[in-house]
């Protein structure tokens, strides 16, 4: 029995969601929704788009969290200097 690309993508998506932590879920879910819609309209590849969107969403959420942490650290240094 040959595995279809859709079946492989569904398995990969399931594993990605199963291993995603709750802290990264928001970025992943938002990205998956946007990627799924974009993939659907770009040739009926919603699953592939959702997986890609999840990865991009998690990356952007992580970057945003790092920027916020840096800003908070800078603000603490300013307050301590006063």
ABEGO torsion letter per residue (X at the ends): XBBBAAAAAAAAAAAAAAABBAAAAAAAAAAAAAAAAAAAAAGGBAAAAAAAAAAAAAAAAAAAAAAAAAAAAAAAAAAAAX
